[in-house]
Amino acid sequence: MSELWNDLLSCLELRSGTVDTDGDPAFEGDNQHLEYHRLFGGQLLGQLARASALTCPDKHLKSMHVLFPREGRADEPVRYETTRHHEGRSFASLSVVARQSSGPIATAVVSLHAPENGTTRQSVAGPQPLLDEGHRTHFDLIPWETRSTTDLNTTGTAAPEFDLWMRTPAVDPTLAPALLAYATDLNLIGTALLPVDGLCQLGNGTEFTSAVTSHNVWFHRPFRTDDWLLLRHHSPLTAQGRCFGRGDVLTAGGELVASFAQEALLRLP
C-alpha cells in the first residue's frame, strides 16, 4: 500500500511547462504504475485539481466539471494546458485540457473562490458512527484505509447505495481536493451495478462494458483527508446504455464538505 501511496503522491507533483503568450501556465504529470492498459480517471481528476490550484494559488477549488473524450495511455506523460477566463478578488474561472499525442484525453471547467465568511446552513443528515476495524475493506486503486459494510464485488442484488469511510496517511492539506477527487471516481459504477443480479464491478470488459464519460466535484468547505471522511454514494438511474451516480462527502462530525456526480457508459448484456 505504501508503494501505491508514494506513487500517487509523485503523480500529483506536477512539473511546470511552457507559459503561453497570455501568461497561462502548463504542467506535466507522470502516470501511476498500474496493471492497466489505460489511465485511471481518478489520476486525471487529481492532476486536473492540482493544475488548477497551482494556476490560482490564492484561491480554493470550488468546482470541477470534467469530460473524458478518449482514454489515455499509461506509457505517456500527460500535459495540462490551462486557460484563465477570469480572475478577480473573490472568484476565478479557468479551463484545463489534459493532452497526450492522441489529442485531449480530459477537459475541465474549473471554478475557484477566495476563502470568506458567510452564513452556514446544512440539511444533509450526518453519518452513523464510524465503523470499527472489523469492517476494513480493500480496493486495488485506493492506497489508504477504507471501511464499509457493503461489498461491491458480490453478484447478489441490493439497493444502489454505498457508504465508504476513508482516511489517508498524514499528508499536506493542500493536496486534499486532489486526493478526494481521485477517490470519488472509483465506486459509482459499482454502486449502479448493485441491483443487477449476477454482475458486479469486476466484470468490466468481460461481462459488460463501462467507462466514465463525465465527472463533477463540488468543494463546499475546507477539509483534510487524513481525518475520517464518509463518501455516501447513490445511483438513481441506469438507462440508454449509461448510468448516473452522485454522492456527498461528510466529516465524522457531520459536516458536508464536498459533493460529486458522474455519468458513465454502461452496456449490460
Secondary structure as UniProt FT lines:
FT   HELIX           2..11
FT   STRAND          15..16
FT   TURN            21..22
FT   STRAND          26..29
FT   HELIX           41..55
FT   TURN            57..58
FT   STRAND          60..67
FT   TURN            74..75
FT   STRAND          78..87
FT   STRAND          91..100
FT   TURN            101..102
FT   STRAND          103..113
FT   HELIX           133..135
FT   STRAND          136..137
FT   TURN            140..141
FT   STRAND          145..147
FT   TURN            152..153
FT   STRAND          161..167
FT   HELIX           173..175
FT   HELIX           176..184
FT   HELIX           188..193
FT   TURN            194..195
FT   TURN            197..198
FT   HELIX           201..203
FT   TURN            205..207
FT   STRAND          208..219
FT   TURN            225..226
FT   STRAND          229..239
FT   TURN            240..241
FT   STRAND          242..251
FT   TURN            252..253
FT   STRAND          256..267
//
